[in-house]
């Protein structure tokens, strides 16, 4: 009977010690998980800020690119117009030269 009483007392003392160790282990795991969660939140915040800055930079570069495209198209149109003007001026010069050559030729024959 003494054995049963001693066994019962030992179990009553051992169970709370085992439960205390389990609780301590759970507390440590919970603390570790909390630290990991807080680091993950920090990482998300930092990454979100980086993404916002990158998006802003992308918008700025896209705007510059669109402006450069417009300037390119404008310059291209001006070049086409300048080439047309040059072609017309060359034709006019050739016609005027031909007329001058004719006039000289006729004046020499007279």
C-alpha positions, 0 to 999 in steps of 0.5 A: 500500500505504501508503494501505491501511495509513493507511486501516486505522490511521485506521479503528482509531482512529476506530472506538473514538472513535465507539464512545466517543461512542456509549457516552457518548450511551447513558450520558447517555440511561440517566442521563436515563431513570433520573432520569425513572424515579426521579421517576416512583417519587416521583410514585407514592409521593406520589400513593399517600399522597394516595390513602390519606389521601383514602380515610381521609377518605372513610371518616371522612365516610361514617361521619359520614354514616351516623351523621347518617342514623341521627340523622335517622331517629330524629328522624323517628320521634320527630316521627311519634310526637309528631304522633300524640300531639298528634293524640290530645291534640287529640281528647281535648281536643275530646271534653272540650270537647264534654262540658263544653259539654253539661254547661254547657248542661244546667246552664243549662237546670235 
